[in-house]
Amino acid sequence: MTSPILIVTAVEAERKAMEEGLSTSITSDVHVIAAGAGPASAAAVTAATLAKQSYRLVINAGIGGGFPDQAEVGSLVLATEIIAADLGSETAEGFRSVDELGFGKSRVSVDHGLVERWAHVLQGQETKVHTGPILTVSTTTGSKSMADELQKRVPGATAESMEGFGVGTAAAHFGVPVVEIRAISNVVGPRDRDAWRIPDALKALTLASSKLSEVL
């Protein structure tokens, strides 16, 4: 019997959006959970779930911020790499990642084959699709200076989320491939809550999940 797929979201609205799009042909093969916001909760709940049952793939899905000129509001971003952008230390010379400090790893690899297939299937649909590094942060960006700093740390950074690295770390610990997909609800930079388009982002998540059967 083939192991199922685990989809991890942060909140119930994201979970429902992903479930809504799933084809009935694969519903029984996919488990969707809401693990809570932030990398710690995401890692803990994902790890606890993977310890109870064998899964063949983990997908972290949800809404997130898109970096200017990289991913517009309403679009979808598939991670080519999952990066903990604020895991490290501030030094006199600037930020240094845990990799540079020799304390650990701040990057998780993804299933590139699945990313390419999913992006291909979604091209030409109702929303634009981008691929690129997705950054995980514990505090979402609320200023242009911080957005610029993150793009300096990770050239080509496409989107920002709060759970990807936690989910990815748990999946890597259990030897399970991982993918992160984000529907863009806002621009990374000065916080403007009135400009957020959460319903549109959730709709894009549903579109993404509706194509999952073709991808798999």
C-alpha positions in Angstrom: 0.0 0.0 0.0 1.4 3.4 -1.0 2.0 5.9 1.8 -0.2 9.0 1.7 0.9 12.7 1.3 0.9 15.1 4.1 -0.1 18.8 3.5 0.8 21.1 6.4 -0.8 24.6 6.6 -0.6 27.1 9.5 -4.3 27.9 10.0 -7.7 26.5 9.4 -8.5 28.9 6.5 -5.5 27.6 4.6 -6.3 24.0 5.4 -9.9 24.4 4.1 -8.6 26.1 0.9 -6.3 23.2 0.2 -8.9 20.6 0.9 -11.5 22.3 -1.2 -9.4 21.9 -4.3 -8.4 18.3 -3.9 -9.8 15.9 -6.5 -12.0 13.2 -5.1 -9.7 10.7 -6.8 -6.8 11.6 -4.3 -8.7 12.8 -1.3 -8.1 9.5 0.6 -4.4 9.7 -0.3 -3.8 13.2 1.1 -4.0 14.3 4.8 -4.3 18.0 5.4 -3.5 19.5 8.8 -3.2 23.0 10.4 0.0 23.0 12.5 -0.1 26.6 13.8 1.8 29.7 13.0 5.6 30.0 13.1 8.5 27.6 12.5 8.5 26.0 16.0 4.9 25.0 16.0 5.1 23.9 12.3 8.2 21.7 13.1 6.7 20.2 16.2 3.4 19.2 14.8 4.8 18.0 11.5 7.4 15.8 13.3 4.7 14.4 15.6 2.5 13.6 12.6 5.4 11.9 10.7 6.3 9.9 13.8 2.8 8.4 13.9 2.5 7.4 10.2 4.7 6.9 7.1 4.2 9.6 4.4 5.8 9.7 1.0 5.7 13.5 0.6 5.2 16.6 2.7 3.8 19.8 1.3 3.9 23.0 3.2 1.1 25.3 1.8 -0.3 28.6 2.8 -0.4 32.3 2.1 2.6 34.5 2.3 4.3 37.8 1.2 5.8 38.3 -2.2 9.0 40.3 -2.6 8.7 43.4 -4.9 9.4 42.6 -8.6 9.5 38.9 -7.8 6.0 37.7 -7.0 2.9 39.9 -7.3 -0.2 39.7 -5.0 -2.5 36.9 -6.1 0.3 34.8 -7.7 1.7 31.4 -6.6 5.3 30.7 -5.6 6.8 27.3 -5.5 10.1 27.1 -3.5 13.3 26.1 -5.2 14.9 26.2 -1.7 13.5 26.8 1.8 15.7 29.2 3.8 15.6 30.3 7.4 16.4 33.9 6.7 16.8 35.2 10.3 18.4 32.1 11.9 21.9 33.3 12.9 23.6 36.2 14.6 24.0 39.9 14.2 27.7 40.9 14.1 29.7 44.1 13.6 30.0 43.0 10.0 26.3 42.4 9.6 24.0 39.3 9.8 25.7 35.9 9.7 23.7 32.7 9.1 24.1 29.6 11.2 25.8 28.1 8.2 28.5 30.8 8.2 28.9 30.5 12.0 29.2 26.7 11.8 26.2 26.1 14.1 24.0 24.2 11.7 22.0 24.6 8.5 19.6 27.3 7.5 18.5 25.7 4.2 16.3 22.8 3.2 16.3 21.2 -0.2 13.0 20.6 -2.0 11.7 18.0 -4.5 12.7 19.9 -7.6 11.0 17.4 -9.9 7.6 17.9 -8.3 8.2 21.7 -8.2 8.8 21.8 -12.0 5.8 19.6 -12.7 3.5 21.6 -10.5 4.7 24.9 -11.9 4.2 23.6 -15.5 0.7 22.4 -14.8 -0.3 25.7 -13.2 1.1 27.8 -16.1 -1.6 29.4 -18.1 -4.2 29.0 -15.4 -6.0 31.8 -13.5 -2.9 33.1 -11.7 0.8 33.6 -12.4 3.2 31.1 -11.1 6.8 31.8 -9.9 9.6 29.6 -8.6 12.4 30.8 -6.3 13.7 30.7 -2.8 11.1 31.1 -0.1 12.3 32.6 3.1 11.1 31.5 6.6 11.0 34.2 9.3 9.8 34.3 12.8 8.7 37.9 12.5 7.1 39.0 9.3 8.7 42.0 7.5 7.1 45.4 8.1 9.5 47.8 6.5 11.2 48.5 3.2 14.7 48.5 4.9 14.1 44.9 6.2 12.7 43.7 2.9 15.8 45.1 1.2 18.1 43.5 3.8 16.4 40.1 3.2 16.8 40.4 -0.5 20.5 41.3 0.0 20.9 38.2 2.2 19.3 35.9 -0.3 19.5 37.2 -3.9 16.4 36.2 -5.8 14.3 35.7 -2.7 10.7 35.4 -4.0 8.4 35.0 -1.0 8.3 35.1 2.7 6.5 32.8 5.1 6.7 31.7 8.8 6.5 27.9 8.6 8.5 26.5 5.6 11.8 25.9 7.4 10.0 24.2 10.3 8.1 21.8 8.1 11.1 21.2 5.9 13.4 20.4 8.9 10.9 17.9 10.2 10.5 16.3 6.8 14.2 16.1 6.4 14.6 14.5 9.8 12.3 11.7 8.7 13.8 11.4 5.2 10.7 12.5 3.4 10.8 14.8 0.4 9.3 18.3 0.9 7.8 21.1 -1.2 6.6 24.5 -0.2 3.9 26.5 -2.1 2.7 30.0 -1.2 -0.1 32.1 -2.5 0.8 35.7 -2.3 -1.6 37.9 -0.2 0.6 40.9 0.3 3.9 42.6 -0.7 6.9 42.1 1.6 7.7 45.6 3.0 5.8 48.3 4.8 2.9 46.8 6.5 -0.4 47.8 4.9 -3.1 45.6 6.1 -5.7 47.3 4.0 -3.9 46.2 0.8 -3.8 42.5 1.7 -5.8 40.2 -0.5 -6.3 37.2 1.6 -9.4 35.8 -0.2 -7.6 36.0 -3.5 -4.6 34.2 -2.0 -6.8 31.4 -0.6 -8.5 31.1 -4.0 -5.1 30.6 -5.5 -4.3 27.9 -3.0 -7.5 26.1 -4.0 -6.5 26.3 -7.6 -3.0 24.9 -6.8 -4.5 21.9 -4.9 -7.0 21.2 -7.7 -4.0 20.4 -10.0 -2.2 18.2 -7.5 -3.7 15.0 -9.0 -2.1 15.9 -12.3 1.2 16.6 -10.7 1.4 13.3 -8.8 
